[in-house]
Structure formats: structure tokens, C-alpha cells
Amino acid sequence: MVAVTGIRDLHPDSGPLVRRVITALAQSCEEMRFGGARGVDTLALQAAHATGGNCRLVVVVPGRLHEQPSCARDAAERYAHHIVELRQRLCRDAFLRRNVRLVEGVDLLAAFPDQQGRGGTGHAMREAQRRRIRVQTTIVRKSPVPT
């Protein structure tokens, strides 16, 4: 099983890199989990679906799906085989709990942080390392303008 985490404000130039990494991982996994946010999460879900493989695609959201940004919600409804709604009140702790759920029981975390590696992506990476889960890190560029 593979979990995916990454920045929300992804620079368009980094899109092909994310797609290449996810396409390669989706070829040989049984399940791939995504955090249900815009940016890397949404792009990776679309890329995994496009492989047409047998990888089960699961989206984990901290609250309810309808609370997610429209692009992320639409991608989850269209491409995910299963959606997990943690039904938490949306606050910082809810996103951290989502990250914990995302990495539980996976073999690999595919992380797409920017140079700083902070925020939710950094938290998911630290949580995976704490659990001795292998982290495959691919640095991506952050968009100067929020997407």
C-alpha cells in the first residue's frame, strides 16, 4: 500500500514529475491513498486513475467530502474507489489526524514537499518516519500564486 502527500499550491511545471512518479507506483500497488486536498493530492489521484491498473484508489478527508475544494471533491467523486470521511470539525488537528490515518498500515509514503517541507506534508512525512514507513521524497516547486 502506498500513501501520497504533497503541497496544495503546486507549480504547473512540477505536474509532469508528480504524474511520472505516481504512474510508476500505481503500476504495482494494491492500494493508493490520497489526502483529498487540491494540488498534489488531486493530481496524483488523477494520474493513478489514468494508469488503468488494478490499484484501489482511496481518498481520506478530515471532515466530509462536500467540505473539500471543488476540484478535489470532483476528482474524488470521479476517480476514487472508496472515500473515507473522518467527519472531524475542520481545524488543524483534523488535518493532522487525517495524515495519521493516511499512513496507517502503508508500506510507502510518496511525499511531494516543496523545499521547506513544512505543514501537512512535513507532518505526514514525520509520522511515516516515526512508524518506520519508507518515505520516497520528490521535491516539487510551489506556485508563487495559490492555486
C-alpha positions as CSV (number, residue, x, y, z in Angstrom):
1,M,0.0,0.0,0.0
2,V,1.1,3.5,-0.8
3,A,0.0,6.8,0.6
4,V,0.5,10.1,-1.2
5,T,1.1,13.5,0.4
6,G,2.1,16.8,-1.1
7,I,1.7,20.6,-1.3
8,R,-1.5,22.2,-2.2
9,D,-0.1,25.1,-4.3
10,L,1.8,23.1,-6.9
11,H,3.6,24.9,-9.6
12,P,2.4,23.8,-13.1
13,D,6.0,22.9,-14.1
14,S,6.0,20.2,-11.4
15,G,2.9,18.4,-12.6
16,P,4.7,16.1,-15.1
17,L,7.1,15.0,-12.4
18,V,4.2,14.1,-10.0
19,R,2.4,12.2,-12.8
20,R,5.6,10.2,-13.7
21,V,6.2,9.2,-10.1
22,I,2.6,8.2,-9.4
23,T,2.2,6.4,-12.7
24,A,5.2,4.2,-11.8
25,L,4.0,3.5,-8.3
26,A,0.4,2.8,-9.3
27,Q,1.6,0.0,-11.7
28,S,2.5,-2.3,-8.8
29,C,0.4,-1.4,-5.8
30,E,-2.8,-2.9,-4.4
31,E,-4.0,0.4,-2.8
32,M,-3.0,4.0,-3.0
33,R,-4.3,6.6,-0.5
34,F,-4.7,10.3,-1.1
35,G,-5.5,13.2,1.3
36,G,-8.3,14.7,-0.8
37,A,-6.8,18.2,-1.0
38,R,-6.2,20.3,-4.1
39,G,-2.7,20.3,-5.6
40,V,-0.6,17.1,-5.4
41,D,-3.4,15.0,-3.8
42,T,-5.8,15.7,-6.7
43,L,-3.2,15.5,-9.5
44,A,-1.8,12.2,-8.1
45,L,-5.3,10.7,-7.9
46,Q,-6.0,11.6,-11.5
47,A,-2.6,10.2,-12.6
48,A,-3.2,6.9,-10.7
49,H,-6.6,6.5,-12.2
50,A,-5.2,7.2,-15.7
51,T,-2.9,4.2,-15.4
52,G,-5.9,1.9,-15.7
53,G,-4.3,-0.6,-13.4
54,N,-5.8,-2.6,-10.5
55,C,-4.7,-0.3,-7.8
56,R,-7.5,0.6,-5.4
57,L,-7.7,4.4,-5.0
58,V,-8.8,5.6,-1.6
59,V,-9.4,9.3,-0.6
60,V,-9.2,10.2,3.1
61,V,-10.7,13.5,4.1
62,P,-10.6,15.1,7.5
63,G,-14.2,16.2,7.5
64,R,-16.8,15.4,4.9
65,L,-16.2,15.3,1.1
66,H,-18.5,18.2,0.4
67,E,-16.2,20.4,2.5
68,Q,-13.2,19.9,0.2
69,P,-12.3,22.3,-2.5
70,S,-14.4,21.7,-5.7
71,C,-11.5,20.4,-7.8
72,A,-10.5,17.9,-5.1
73,R,-14.1,16.9,-4.4
74,D,-14.9,16.4,-8.1
75,A,-11.7,14.3,-8.6
76,A,-12.6,12.1,-5.6
77,E,-16.1,11.5,-6.8
78,R,-15.0,10.7,-10.3
79,Y,-11.8,8.6,-9.6
80,A,-11.8,7.2,-6.1
81,H,-12.9,3.6,-5.5
82,H,-13.6,4.5,-1.8
83,I,-13.9,7.7,0.2
84,V,-13.2,7.8,3.9
85,E,-14.8,10.8,5.7
86,L,-13.3,11.2,9.2
87,R,-16.1,13.7,10.0
88,Q,-13.9,15.9,12.1
89,R,-14.6,19.6,12.6
90,L,-12.2,21.2,10.2
91,C,-9.3,22.6,12.2
92,R,-5.5,22.0,12.3
93,D,-5.9,18.9,14.4
94,A,-8.4,17.3,12.0
95,F,-5.8,17.6,9.2
96,L,-3.2,16.0,11.4
97,R,-5.5,13.2,12.3
98,R,-6.2,12.7,8.6
99,N,-2.4,12.4,8.0
100,V,-2.1,9.7,10.7
101,R,-5.0,7.8,9.1
102,L,-3.4,8.2,5.7
103,V,-0.2,6.5,6.7
104,E,-1.6,3.8,8.9
105,G,-0.6,0.4,7.6
106,V,1.1,1.5,4.4
107,D,4.4,0.3,3.1
108,L,5.5,3.6,1.4
109,L,4.7,7.3,1.7
110,A,5.2,9.1,-1.6
111,A,5.8,12.7,-0.5
112,F,5.9,15.7,-2.7
113,P,7.1,18.6,-0.5
114,D,8.5,22.0,-1.5
115,Q,12.0,23.0,-0.4
116,Q,10.8,23.8,3.2
117,G,8.9,20.5,3.8
118,R,6.6,22.1,6.4
119,G,2.9,22.0,7.0
120,G,0.8,18.9,6.5
121,T,3.2,17.3,4.0
122,G,6.0,17.6,6.6
123,H,3.8,16.2,9.3
124,A,2.8,13.2,7.2
125,M,6.5,12.6,6.5
126,R,7.4,12.7,10.1
127,E,4.5,10.5,11.1
128,A,5.6,7.9,8.5
129,Q,9.2,8.0,9.7
130,R,8.0,7.6,13.3
131,R,6.2,4.5,12.2
132,R,9.3,3.3,10.3
133,I,7.5,3.5,7.0
134,R,9.7,4.2,3.9
135,V,9.3,7.7,2.6
136,Q,10.0,8.4,-1.1
137,T,10.6,12.2,-1.3
138,T,10.3,14.1,-4.6
139,I,10.9,17.9,-4.1
140,V,8.4,20.0,-6.2
141,R,8.1,23.7,-6.9
142,K,5.5,25.7,-5.1
143,S,3.4,28.1,-7.2
144,P,4.0,31.7,-6.3
145,V,0.2,32.3,-6.5
146,P,-2.1,30.0,-4.6
147,T,-3.9,27.6,-6.9
